[in-house]
Amino acid sequence: MVFSVTPPKAASISQLPERLAPLARQLAELDPTDRDLLIRAVQTQIPRRKLRGVSWEQLEKLKGAVSLGGNAVEDCKALYDG
């Protein structure tokens, strides 16, 4: 299963930690093409999470643990009315 993390909302330079403000100012002053090159180069250095395979037996044990979708009215009736 892969989870994504929503990036934080954009902040102004004044909202950044002091140690990041000079870097942010330098980045903002770059030509857009150079800035794009720099960001792409940095992104290639960020470690990616490795996905781990799961056996069919492990998946089979989880069957029914989570149910998504379906009919909410029927689910409520089954839950409360038995």
N, C-alpha and C positions, 0 to 999 in steps of 0.2 A: 504494500500500500504506500502511496506517495502522498505526502502532505505538502502543501505550499504555505508559505508564510507571506502575509500581506506586508508590503514594505510600509514603514512609518510615513505619516503625512509629511509633506515638504515643510522644511523649517527655514527660517531666514538665517543668515550667517550669525546674527547676534544671538540666536537660540542654540547654536552649537557649543560644545565644550571648548574652552579656550584653546586647547591643544590642536583642535581641528580648524579653527577660524583662519589661520594663515594659509593653510592648504586650500581651503574653500575659496579664499580670495584669489589665490594663484590660478586655480582651476577656472574661476569665473572670468579671469582676464585672458584666457587662452582663446585663440581663434577657434570657432566651432569645429572645424575639421580636425585640428590638433586635439581638441578636447575629446572628440569622439574616438580618435586613435588611442589616446591615453586610457580612456575608460574601457575600451575593448581589450587593451593589453592587460589592464589590472584584472578584469573579469576572468581572463584565462588563468590567472594565478590563484583564484579563489577555489579552495578545495570543494569538491562536490561530494555529496553523500553517496555512499555505495549502497546499492540495493541488494538485499539478501533474498535469495530464493526461499520459498516455503514449499514443503512437500504437500502432496495431495492429501495425505493422511492428516496433516496438521490443519489444512483448510476444512476438511470434512468434520473435524472435531468442533470447529467454530460455527458450523451450520446452525442457523436459527438464533445465534447470539445477537445478531443485529438484523432489523427489518426496516427497510426504507421504502417509502412510497405506500401504495395500497389505498385503502378506504378508511379514512379517519373515523367516520361515523361507525362503521362496523367494528373497528379496533376498540373504540370507546365502549360500545355495547358489550363486546366480549370481555373487556377488562372489568367493567362495573356490574354487568348482569350475569356474568359467568357463563 
